[in-house]
């Protein structure tokens, strides 16, 4: 949820039209949750989507549930430290971020969502990194510095020239 809020806030800071649509599972706290973020330079008619260009997945359940919503050639950003299954589709662009391997004392792996938005922004360039940094600073009530560091590490990881994805 927080990663979606940060991306939505960053897009708002850049004057884009945005929706942030959360969905919480019926289970107790800690149950499944996801959100849809739509960013556009035009008015947005509905926050509901059937297909998406990007999926940021933190766990196997999310990858399994939402992979088929990606358009052909869609972009999957995934925490390869936490996701054990392989994507079923071969028509996707994949950024497999080994969060546990690149985590540091200043930015622990519990900030996986922030690492993944760093990788997303670093690879796709949809919004300016400075806008995301500002959104992180505005929305991070605690650990703002750790969140900023995780964002930078994720962004740096996405810029490394990788010949193949190890997933």
C-alpha positions, -999 to 999 in steps of 0.1 A, spaced: 0 0 0 28 24 9 46 19 -24 14 27 -42 9 58 -21 44 70 -28 41 65 -66 7 83 -66 21 112 -45 51 115 -68 29 116 -99 7 143 -83 38 163 -75 45 163 -113 10 174 -121 -2 141 -135 -37 127 -130 -37 98 -105 -59 73 -88 -49 51 -59 -73 22 -52 -66 0 -23 -80 -35 -18 -77 -53 16 -84 -90 21 -112 -101 44 -87 -117 67 -73 -102 99 -44 -77 99 -15 -90 78 -38 -106 53 -35 -101 15 -36 -65 3 -29 -48 -30 -35 -15 -46 -40 -2 -82 -23 31 -91 -32 47 -124 -11 76 -137 -21 95 -168 -17 129 -185 -55 127 -193 -85 125 -169 -90 90 -155 -125 75 -160 -123 47 -135 -99 33 -109 -108 -2 -119 -85 -20 -144 -86 -53 -162 -51 -50 -177 -20 -33 -165 13 -23 -179 33 -29 -147 31 -53 -118 52 -48 -86 50 -81 -68 64 -87 -33 54 -124 -29 43 -155 -46 6 -149 -39 7 -115 -57 26 -128 -86 3 -158 -90 -29 -137 -87 -20 -107 -108 5 -119 -135 -22 -125 -160 -34 -89 -157 -2 -77 -174 -5 -67 -210 17 -84 -236 52 -70 -231 42 -57 -197 68 -50 -170 71 -72 -139 91 -59 -109 95 -87 -83 114 -94 -51 134 -124 -62 145 -129 -26 110 -136 -15 93 -150 -46 101 -186 -52 78 -193 -82 89 -184 -117 66 -162 -138 45 -183 -161 46 -159 -190 76 -155 -214 63 -123 -229 72 -99 -200 100 -76 -193 112 -86 -158 132 -68 -132 140 -94 -105 154 -75 -75 172 -97 -49 162 -74 -20 179 -95 7 212 -95 -12 213 -57 -18 198 -47 16 220 -28 40 220 -19 77 208 16 66 180 1 45 169 -33 57 151 -59 36 118 -52 54 116 -22 30 113 -44 0 84 -24 -14 106 7 -15 135 -12 -32 110 -23 -58 97 12 -66 133 23 -68 139 -4 -94 107 6 -112 115 43 -114 152 36 -123 142 13 -152 110 30 -165 116 67 -158 78 74 -156 85 100 -130 115 119 -118 135 104 -89 134 137 -71 96 136 -71 97 101 -56 122 112 -29 99 141 -20 69 117 -18 89 94 4 99 122 27 62 134 29 47 100 36 73 83 57 64 91 92 93 69 105 125 57 89 125 84 62 162 81 57 160 43 55 133 45 29 153 70 9 183 47 10 162 17 -1 148 37 -30 183 47 -41 196 11 -38 167 -2 -58 172 25 -85 210 18 -86 203 -20 -90 179 -14 -119 206 6 -137 232 -22 -136 237 -37 -170 223 -73 -166 226 -97 -195 199 -120 -181 175 -121 -152 182 -148 -126 148 -159 -115 
